[in-house]
Amino acid sequence: MNIEREGSSPNRSLTTDLRWKIVHFKNQGLSGHEVSEIVDKSPSTCNRIYKKYLETGTVDDRSRTGRPSKRTQESEERLLTEIEANPSLSLSALSEEFKVNFSKLQHSESFRTMCLGVG
């Protein structure tokens, strides 16, 4: 049996504004169930947001852990300067000049994103 509350969006991030509304209602003394009926989210979601607020003082997402970048700001700047100075250089030529095998350092999309200045 698959029951979904109308208007709810599972697996979606809550807006910061909605999170602060949840905190406001909980601070007013409403229960998680009462708040959930007002904001149309589950009681556990409302209680989790409020608990995070009590622990951290904010409703913002916690930082996520992950693999650290293999690139440094300095190496990116050097590489981008070289690419701007010689836009016709191939990745092989850059690899030889910087004595680095780029294919082993990072995914090609990461390299492309860095060079385009998108990421």
Buried (B, 14 or more C-beta within 10 A) or exposed (E): EEEEEEEEEEEEEBEEEBBBBBBEBBEEEBEBEBBBEEBEBBBEBBBBBBEBBEEEEEBEEEEEEEEEEEBEEEBEEEBEEBBEEEEEBEEEEBBEEEEEEBEEEBEEEBBEEBBEEEE
